[in-house]
Amino acid sequence: MPGSSRVSGPESRTADLGEVPRAYADHPPGDGTGPRPDPVLLIHGFASNHVVNWVATSWTRTLTGAGYRVIAFDNRGHGESTKLYDPDDYGTPKMAGDALGLLDRLAIHRAHVMGYSMGARIAAFLALEAPDRVASLLLGGLGIHLVDGVGLPLGIADAMEAGSVAELTDPTQRMFRTFAEHTRSDLRALAACIRGSRQTLSAADVGLIRARTLVSVGTRDGIAGSGPDLARLFPDGQALDIPGRDHNLAVGDRVHKEGVLAFLSSGG
């Protein structure tokens, strides 16, 4: 349940990272696959958690089955991690610092870093701040809005604070409030997160990220912005279209998984 210091799943633990303890799970490589040299760090999206975003969609099974150690965690304000209520506590650089701190805690020097939606924004900030720690960068559910947008509409914060879903008429507000209730999220913490995590990178910033990068966006995703437009800004970027999928359904799509595995394999 939200507020607990534990999560369910293999190797469930809590990392004491300063004032913000982080709930995470450490999934070992599958039997008989031969371990890959670098693990995969998974960073989930807004109002989700590591179980909903990565376990329930079979991403952890897919990646461990391909030989990767997989680290998945709950962002601050989400899942079983610490809840904070000041927007200043949710700046994207701070959240990227949480991810980097977890790698330090686990003595992982370098990892493939994969994020979805808000998690992709965090992953990009991490790659810019600590380039030697990122073996490759995998951005899902976030395209050019990394540069020309500030993520989800600010009205999502108002949706978290509404008395009920019934009070909301905007489809996007209703969708995210319903999802937040489904994941049993702390609505007040999510409102603070939306207000505080609205940082962008400039095109010049993106051009400084040297990691091989895959940008995966559903062709019906009206939230992420163009994947190909963002991929072109990276020195070594590729775009993957996920046919017929919107923002919610693209994350666990077969094309998405196959594209990520092929991308990882092609990098050695």
VOBA-1610 file (N, C-alpha, C; in pm, whole numbers, padded with zeros to 5 digits, always signed):
BEGIN
Met+00083-00120+00000Met+00000+00000+00000Met+00088+00126+00000Pro+00041+00236-00061Pro+00118+00359-00057Pro+00148+00401+00085Gly+00270+00451+00105Gly+00311+00492+00236Gly+00397+00389+00306Ser+00389+00262+00263Ser+00473+00157+00320Ser+00616+00174+00272Ser+00711+00121+00347Ser+00852+00128+00307Ser+00895+00006+00228Arg+00801-00082+00197Arg+00835-00204+00125Arg+00753-00215-00003Val+00805-00290-00098Val+00731-00320-00219Val+00731-00470-00237Ser+00634-00520-00314Ser+00631-00663-00343Ser+00712-00690-00468Gly+00764-00813-00479Gly+00839-00850-00597Gly+00975-00903-00560Pro+01047-00958-00658Pro+01179-01016-00631Pro+01275-00913-00575Glu+01350-00952-00475Glu+01455-00868-00420Glu+01404-00730-00378Ser+01285-00724-00320Ser+01227-00596-00280Ser+01304-00538-00162Arg+01340-00410-00173Arg+01418-00345-00070Arg+01385-00197-00064Thr+01440-00132+00037Thr+01431+00012+00046Thr+01571+00069+00056Ala+01605+00163-00030Ala+01734+00230-00026Ala+01719+00361+00050Asp+01799+00380+00154Asp+01795+00503+00232Asp+01886+00605+00166Leu+01826+00687+00079Leu+01902+00786+00004Leu+01877+00924+00063Gly+01940+00951+00176Gly+01920+01079+00241Gly+01780+01092+00298Glu+01716+01204+00271Glu+01584+01230+00328Glu+01472+01164+00249Val+01505+01098+00138Val+01401+01040+00053Val+01428+00891+00031Pro+01389+00806+00123Pro+01406+00661+00101Pro+01338+00616-00027Arg+01403+00524-00098Arg+01353+00483-00228Arg+01323+00334-00227Ala+01200+00299-00265Ala+01161+00159-00277Ala+01203+00109-00415Tyr+01266-00009-00419Tyr+01314-00061-00546Tyr+01313-00213-00545Ala+01326-00271-00664Ala+01337-00416-00679Ala+01454-00446-00772Asp+01529-00549-00736Asp+01648-00589-00810Asp+01622-00728-00869His+01604-00733-01001His+01570-00858-01068His+01695-00917-01134Pro+01738-01037-01097Pro+01857-01097-01156Pro+01830-01145-01299Pro+01935-01164-01377Pro+01917-01219-01513Pro+01851-01356-01508Gly+01780-01391-01614Gly+01715-01521-01622Gly+01816-01634-01629Asp+01775-01750-01585Asp+01862-01867-01585Asp+01899-01906-01728Gly+02026-01940-01747Gly+02070-01996-01873Gly+02088-01896-01985Thr+02074-01764-01954Thr+02085-01665-02061Thr+02225-01608-02074Gly+02304-01619-01968Gly+02435-01555-01970Gly+02419-01407-01941Pro+02471-01357-01829Pro+02446-01218-01791Pro+02509-01119-01888Arg+02437-01010-01914Arg+02489-00900-01996Arg+02581-00814-01909Pro+02676-00744-01970Pro+02772-00668-01889Pro+02711-00551-01813Asp+02609-00485-01869Asp+02549-00370-01802Asp+02402-00399-01769Pro+02358-00367-01648Pro+02217-00386-01614Pro+02129-00278-01678Val+01998-00291-01658Val+01902-00194-01708Val+01835-00128-01588Leu+01835+00003-01585Leu+01764+00081-01483Leu+01634+00132-01543Leu+01522+00100-01481Leu+01390+00137-01531Leu+01331+00250-01446Ile+01282+00356-01513Ile+01225+00472-01443Ile+01082+00492-01494His+00986+00476-01405His+00845+00476-01445His+00789+00617-01466Gly+00668+00621-01518Gly+00601+00747-01548Gly+00515+00800-01435Phe+00458+00916-01459Phe+00375+00986-01360Phe+00255+00902-01319Ala+00228+00902-01189Ala+00113+00835-01127Ala+00122+00683-01133Ser+00234+00632-01181Ser+00253+00488-01188Ser+00346+00446-01074Asn+00400+00328-01085Asn+00503+00279-00993Asn+00578+00167-01066His+00682+00114-01006His+00763+00020-01082His+00689-00110-01113Val+00595-00148-01027Val+00520-00272-01053Val+00424-00253-01170Val+00348-00145-01168Val+00249-00120-01273Val+00317-00095-01408Asn+00422-00011-01406Asn+00485+00030-01531Asn+00570-00081-01594Trp+00638-00160-01510Trp+00739-00250-01563Trp+00715-00398-01536Val+00656-00432-01423Val+00632-00573-01394Val+00503-00620-01461Ala+00395-00545-01442Ala+00266-00585-01497Ala+00265-00586-01649Thr+00352-00507-01711Thr+00362-00503-01857Thr+00462-00604-01912Ser+00520-00686-01825Ser+00616-00791-01860Ser+00752-00739-01905Trp+00780-00612-01881Trp+00912-00561-01918Trp+01022-00628-01837Thr+01003-00645-01707Thr+01108-00707-01627Thr+01134-00850-01673Arg+01027-00923-01704Arg+01043-01060-01753Arg+01113-01061-01889Thr+01077-00969-01975Thr+01138-00961-02108Thr+01288-00934-02098Leu+01325-00839-02015Leu+01465-00799-02006Leu+01549-00902-01931Thr+01496-00956-01822Thr+01573-01060-01752Thr+01586-01184-01838Gly+01481-01213-01916Gly+01487-01328-02007Gly+01592-01310-02114Ala+01628-01185-02145Ala+01732-01158-02244Ala+01870-01147-02180Gly+01878-01174-02049Gly+02008-01177-01984Gly+02047-01054-01906Tyr+01954-00961-01886Tyr+01988-00838-01816Tyr+01946-00843-01669Arg+02032-00795-01583Arg+01990-00759-01448Arg+01908-00632-01460Val+01795-00627-01390Val+01703-00514-01403Val+01678-00451-01266Ile+01700-00321-01257Ile+01671-00244-01137Ile+01552-00154-01168Ala+01446-00168-01090Ala+01327-00084-01108Ala+01291-00023-00973Phe+01253+00103-00971Phe+01225+00169-00845Phe+01105+00262-00855Asp+01054+00301-00739Asp+00944+00397-00732Asp+01000+00536-00714Asn+00965+00628-00806Asn+01007+00767-00792Asn+00954+00828-00663Arg+01020+00931-00616Arg+00970+01004-00499Arg+00825+01047-00524Gly+00743+01034-00421Gly+00602+01070-00433Gly+00515+00962-00495His+00574+00850-00533His+00502+00744-00604His+00519+00610-00535Gly+00424+00521-00559Gly+00433+00384-00511Gly+00461+00378-00362Glu+00567+00306-00326Glu+00602+00288-00186Glu+00716+00378-00141Ser+00759+00471-00226Ser+00864+00564-00188Ser+00805+00680-00107Thr+00896+00761-00052Thr+00856+00871+00035Thr+00767+00971-00038Lys+00662+01017+00029Lys+00571+01117-00026Lys+00613+01256+00021Leu+00622+01348-00073Leu+00659+01487-00044Leu+00551+01577-00103Tyr+00531+01695-00045Tyr+00416+01777-00083Tyr+00453+01919-00125Asp+00581+01945-00139Asp+00629+02073-00187Asp+00675+02056-00331Pro+00620+02133-00426Pro+00663+02118-00566Pro+00814+02130-00585Asp+00880+02207-00500Asp+01024+02223-00514Asp+01100+02092-00493Asp+01036+01995-00430Asp+01100+01866-00407Asp+01095+01775-00530Tyr+01030+01820-00637Tyr+01010+01734-00753Tyr+01077+01785-00880Gly+01175+01871-00867Gly+01248+01913-00986Gly+01309+01792-01055Thr+01305+01792-01187Thr+01357+01678-01262Thr+01504+01648-01231Pro+01590+01749-01214Pro+01728+01717-01175Pro+01736+01643-01041Lys+01650+01677-00946Lys+01649+01605-00818Lys+01607+01460-00838Met+01508+01438-00923Met+01461+01302-00946Met+01565+01220-01023Ala+01638+01286-01112Ala+01749+01218-01179Ala+01858+01185-01077Gly+01878+01274-00981Gly+01975+01247-00875Gly+01937+01127-00790Asp+01806+01108-00770Asp+01759+00988-00698Asp+01802+00862-00772Ala+01781+00861-00903Ala+01817+00743-00983Ala+01967+00719-00978Leu+02045+00825-00989Leu+02190+00812-00983Leu+02234+00763-00845Gly+02168+00814-00740Gly+02200+00770-00605Gly+02173+00623-00583Leu+02068+00572-00646Leu+02039+00430-00635Leu+02147+00347-00704Leu+02191+00391-00821Leu+02302+00321-00887Leu+02426+00320-00797Asp+02453+00433-00733Asp+02567+00439-00642Asp+02549+00341-00526Arg+02430+00339-00470Arg+02402+00250-00356Arg+02425+00104-00394Leu+02394+00069-00518Leu+02407-00069-00564Leu+02544-00095-00629Ala+02632+00004-00623Ala+02766-00008-00679Ala+02763-00043-00828Ile+02668+00016-00899Ile+02658-00002-01043Ile+02718+00121-01111His+02828+00102-01179His+02892+00217-01242His+02818+00262-01367Arg+02768+00166-01445Arg+02708+00201-01574Arg+02587+00113-01599Ala+02482+00172-01655Ala+02360+00096-01683Ala+02294+00151-01809His+02217+00066-01875His+02123+00112-01975His+02008+00178-01898Val+01974+00300-01932Val+01872+00374-01858Val+01748+00390-01945Met+01638+00334-01898Met+01513+00334-01974Met+01402+00400-01893Gly+01338+00500-01950Gly+01228+00567-01882Gly+01106+00577-01971Tyr+00991+00590-01907Tyr+00867+00610-01984Tyr+00799+00737-01938Ser+00763+00824-02034Ser+00691+00947-02008Ser+00773+01034-01912Met+00721+01066-01794Met+00799+01142-01697Met+00932+01073-01669Gly+00931+00942-01665Gly+01055+00868-01642Gly+01156+00887-01753Ala+01108+00906-01875Ala+01199+00934-01986Ala+01264+01071-01970Arg+01187+01168-01923Arg+01242+01301-01897Arg+01353+01291-01791Ile+01325+01217-01685Ile+01425+01198-01579Ile+01549+01130-01637Ala+01529+01029-01720Ala+01641+00956-01780Ala+01728+01048-01866Ala+01665+01136-01941Ala+01742+01227-02026Ala+01825+01323-01943Phe+01769+01375-01833Phe+01845+01461-01744Phe+01963+01385-01684Leu+01941+01260-01647Leu+02049+01178-01591Leu+02161+01160-01693Ala+02124+01133-01817Ala+02224+01110-01922Ala+02307+01236-01948Leu+02244+01352-01937Leu+02317+01478-01956Leu+02410+01505-01838Glu+02364+01476-01717Glu+02441+01507-01597Glu+02555+01409-01574Ala+02533+01281-01606Ala+02633+01178-01574Ala+02655+01088-01695Pro+02713+01139-01801Pro+02724+01063-01927Pro+02801+00933-01914Asp+02898+00927-01824Asp+02977+00805-01812Asp+02902+00693-01742Arg+02783+00723-01687Arg+02705+00622-01616Arg+02600+00556-01705Val+02583+00607-01827Val+02473+00564-01914Val+02528+00487-02034Ala+02505+00355-02036Ala+02549+00272-02147Ala+02468+00301-02272Ser+02339+00317-02256Ser+02250+00361-02363Ser+02127+00421-02299Leu+02054+00500-02376Leu+01939+00574-02327Leu+01816+00533-02406Leu+01712+00492-02334Leu+01589+00445-02399Leu+01473+00529-02348Leu+01419+00612-02435Leu+01313+00705-02399Leu+01181+00659-02460Gly+01085+00622-02377Gly+00954+00581-02425Gly+00848+00682-02385Gly+00750+00703-02471Gly+00639+00791-02439Gly+00677+00936-02423Leu+00789+00977-02480Leu+00832+01117-02476Leu+00910+01147-02603Gly+00857+01240-02681Gly+00924+01282-02802Gly+00974+01424-02789Ile+00944+01506-02888Ile+00998+01642-02893Ile+00952+01728-02776His+00851+01684-02703His+00808+01762-02586His+00910+01760-02473Leu+01016+01681-02486Leu+01128+01695-02395Leu+01190+01833-02410Val+01181+01888-02531Val+01243+02017-02562Val+01140+02129-02567Asp+01030+02108-02637Asp+00936+02218-02661Asp+00810+02211-02576Gly+00810+02127-02474Gly+00695+02118-02385Gly+00742+02094-02244Val+00649+02097-02150Val+00684+02081-02009Val+00617+01957-01951Gly+00597+01858-02034Gly+00536+01735-01985Gly+00385+01742-01988Leu+00324+01678-01891Leu+00179+01673-01886Leu+00120+01811-01857Pro-00003+01836-01903Pro-00065+01967-01878Pro-00072+01998-01729Leu-00052+02126-01695Leu-00056+02166-01555Leu-00191+02136-01493Gly-00297+02130-01576Gly-00430+02099-01524Gly-00440+01962-01461Ile-00342+01874-01485Ile-00343+01743-01420Ile-00331+01759-01269Ala-00256+01861-01225Ala-00245+01886-01082Ala-00381+01920-01024Asp-00457+02003-01095Asp-00592+02037-01049Asp-00680+01912-01045Ala-00660+01822-01141Ala-00739+01698-01144Ala-00711+01613-01021Met-00585+01612-00975Met-00551+01535-00856Met-00618+01591-00732Glu-00645+01720-00733Glu-00702+01788-00616Glu-00854+01799-00621Ala-00915+01757-00731Ala-01061+01761-00741Ala-01123+01663-00641Gly-01247+01692-00604Gly-01314+01607-00507Gly-01336+01465-00557Ser-01358+01451-00688Ser-01379+01319-00747Ser-01364+01328-00898Val-01353+01214-00963Val-01345+01210-01109Val-01471+01271-01170Ala-01582+01254-01105Ala-01709+01304-01158Ala-01710+01454-01177Glu-01625+01527-01106Glu-01619+01672-01119Glu-01543+01717-01243Leu-01472+01625-01308Leu-01383+01659-01418Leu-01451+01636-01552Thr-01433+01729-01644Thr-01491+01715-01778Thr-01384+01696-01885Asp-01260+01743-01860Asp-01152+01729-01957Asp-01109+01583-01964Pro-01104+01523-02084Pro-01070+01380-02096Pro-00932+01345-02041Thr-00833+01430-02063Thr-00699+01401-02013Thr-00695+01406-01861Gln-00762+01505-01804Gln-00770+01512-01658Gln-00838+01388-01601Arg-00948+01349-01663Arg-01020+01231-01615Arg-00935+01105-01626Met-00861+01093-01736Met-00779+00974-01758Met-00672+00961-01650Phe-00601+01071-01622Phe-00493+01062-01525Phe-00545+01049-01382Arg-00656+01114-01351Arg-00712+01097-01216Arg-00759+00953-01195Thr-00823+00897-01296Thr-00868+00757-01287Thr-00749+00664-01271Phe-00642+00689-01347Phe-00523+00605-01338Phe-00459+00617-01200Ala-00452+00740-01148Ala-00392+00761-01017Ala-00470+00688-00908Glu-00601+00687-00920Glu-00682+00614-00823Glu-00660+00463-00839His-00646+00418-00962His-00622+00276-00988His-00491+00230-00924Thr-00389+00315-00928Thr-00260+00279-00870Thr-00253+00313-00721Arg-00363+00359-00664Arg-00372+00392-00522Arg-00266+00494-00481Ser-00251+00593-00567Ser-00148+00694-00545Ser-00192+00798-00443Asp-00094+00866-00388Asp-00117+00981-00300Asp-00143+01101-00389Leu-00268+01144-00397Leu-00306+01246-00494Leu-00241+01381-00466Arg-00224+01415-00341Arg-00162+01543-00306Arg-00014+01543-00347Ala+00053+01431-00328Ala+00193+01421-00371Ala+00204+01432-00523Leu+00109+01372-00595Leu+00113+01380-00741Leu+00089+01522-00791Ala+00001+01595-00725Ala-00022+01734-00763Ala+00106+01815-00748Ala+00179+01794-00639Ala+00306+01863-00618Ala+00408+01822-00725Cys+00407+01695-00760Cys+00501+01645-00862Cys+00478+01713-00996Ile+00354+01722-01040Ile+00324+01787-01168Ile+00370+01932-01167Arg+00348+02001-01056Arg+00385+02143-01049Arg+00535+02163-01042Gly+00608+02065-00991Gly+00750+02084-00971Gly+00841+02025-01077Ser+00790+01933-01159Ser+00877+01860-01254Ser+00854+01904-01398Arg+00857+02033-01421Arg+00821+02085-01552Arg+00942+02144-01625Gln+01057+02082-01605Gln+01178+02131-01669Gln+01195+02068-01808Thr+01258+02142-01895Thr+01288+02092-02030Thr+01439+02093-02051Leu+01482+02025-02158Leu+01617+02040-02208Leu+01612+02120-02337Ser+01714+02197-02362Ser+01722+02269-02489Ser+01771+02174-02598Ala+01752+02214-02722Ala+01805+02133-02832Ala+01956+02119-02820Ala+02022+02225-02772Ala+02166+02218-02752Ala+02202+02117-02644Asp+02124+02113-02537Asp+02147+02014-02430Asp+02137+01872-02486Val+02031+01848-02562Val+02012+01714-02619Val+02131+01677-02707Gly+02183+01775-02779Gly+02298+01751-02865Gly+02425+01715-02791Leu+02426+01735-02659Leu+02542+01700-02578Leu+02535+01558-02522Ile+02420+01493-02539Ile+02402+01357-02486Ile+02460+01258-02586Arg+02570+01195-02550Arg+02644+01111-02643Arg+02600+00965-02642Ala+02523+00925-02545Ala+02480+00785-02538Ala+02395+00749-02659Arg+02409+00626-02707Arg+02316+00576-02808Arg+02175+00587-02752Thr+02083+00641-02830Thr+01950+00672-02778Thr+01842+00619-02871Leu+01742+00555-02810Leu+01624+00510-02883Leu+01504+00585-02829Val+01427+00649-02917Val+01307+00724-02880Val+01187+00647-02934Ser+01104+00595-02845Ser+00992+00508-02884Ser+00860+00574-02845Val+00777+00603-02945Val+00651+00674-02922Val+00541+00609-03004Gly+00424+00593-02945Gly+00308+00540-03016Gly+00260+00636-03123Thr+00214+00582-03234Thr+00170+00669-03344Thr+00040+00742-03311Arg-00030+00700-03206Arg-00151+00770-03163Arg-00131+00841-03030Asp-00007+00863-02993Asp+00024+00930-02866Asp+00012+01081-02885Gly-00089+01140-02824Gly-00109+01284-02835Gly-00043+01363-02724Ile+00035+01298-02639Ile+00097+01363-02524Ile+00246+01381-02543Ala+00313+01284-02607Ala+00459+01281-02611Ala+00523+01381-02706Gly+00457+01414-02816Gly+00522+01488-02923Gly+00596+01392-03015Ser+00646+01441-03125Ser+00707+01357-03228Ser+00834+01289-03178Gly+00836+01156-03190Gly+00957+01081-03158Gly+01069+01106-03257Pro+01043+01098-03388Pro+01149+01124-03485Pro+01211+01263-03472Asp+01128+01364-03442Asp+01183+01499-03427Asp+01281+01507-03311Leu+01252+01436-03202Leu+01347+01435-03091Leu+01470+01352-03125Ala+01450+01236-03184Ala+01563+01147-03215Ala+01667+01217-03302Arg+01622+01304-03390Arg+01716+01374-03479Arg+01808+01470-03403Leu+01771+01510-03284Leu+01853+01604-03207Leu+01969+01537-03136Phe+01960+01405-03117Phe+02067+01332-03050Phe+02180+01303-03149Pro+02304+01310-03105Pro+02414+01274-03195Pro+02405+01131-03245Asp+02349+01041-03162Asp+02336+00900-03202Asp+02196+00853-03162Gly+02097+00910-03228Gly+01958+00881-03193Gly+01884+00803-03300Gln+01793+00718-03257Gln+01705+00644-03347Gln+01562+00659-03297Ala+01468+00652-03389Ala+01327+00660-03353Ala+01259+00526-03379Leu+01168+00490-03292Leu+01086+00370-03309Leu+00940+00411-03299Asp+00866+00395-03408Asp+00721+00417-03406Asp+00653+00290-03355Ile+00558+00308-03264Ile+00480+00196-03211Ile+00340+00207-03272Pro+00312+00128-03375Pro+00192+00150-03456Pro+00062+00135-03379Gly-00027+00233-03398Gly-00163+00225-03347Gly-00178+00236-03197Arg-00072+00275-03127Arg-00078+00280-02981Arg-00078+00423-02930Asp-00160+00448-02826Asp-00162+00578-02763Asp-00063+00579-02646His-00066+00685-02566His+00032+00703-02459His+00027+00590-02357Asn-00091+00543-02327Asn-00106+00439-02225Asn-00070+00300-02276Leu-00107+00270-02399Leu-00091+00134-02450Leu+00045+00107-02512Ala+00119+00212-02546Ala+00249+00191-02612Ala+00351+00128-02520Val+00339+00153-02390Val+00446+00112-02299Val+00473-00037-02304Gly+00370-00120-02303Gly+00392-00264-02299Gly+00375-00334-02432Asp+00369-00258-02540Asp+00342-00316-02672Asp+00457-00406-02718Arg+00422-00511-02793Arg+00522-00606-02844Arg+00625-00538-02932Val+00582-00447-03018Val+00676-00376-03105Val+00776-00297-03022His+00729-00236-02914His+00817-00162-02824His+00923-00254-02765Lys+00881-00369-02714Lys+00976-00462-02653Lys+01076-00515-02756Glu+01027-00555-02870Glu+01116-00608-02973Glu+01216-00502-03020Gly+01169-00379-03033Gly+01257-00272-03076Gly+01366-00242-02974Val+01330-00243-02846Val+01429-00218-02741Val+01533-00330-02737Leu+01487-00454-02743Leu+01583-00565-02740Leu+01678-00562-02859Ala+01625-00530-02976Ala+01710-00522-03095Ala+01811-00408-03081Phe+01766-00298-03027Phe+01854-00182-03008Phe+01966-00216-02910Leu+01930-00277-02798Leu+02031-00315-02699Leu+02131-00415-02758Ser+02082-00511-02831Ser+02169-00613-02889Ser+02264-00553-02992Ser+02217-00455-03065Ser+02299-00396-03171Ser+02413-00311-03115Gly+02402-00276-02988Gly+02505-00193-02928Gly+02618-00272-02866Gly+02610-00404-02872Gly+02715-00485-02817Gly+02698-00511-02668
//
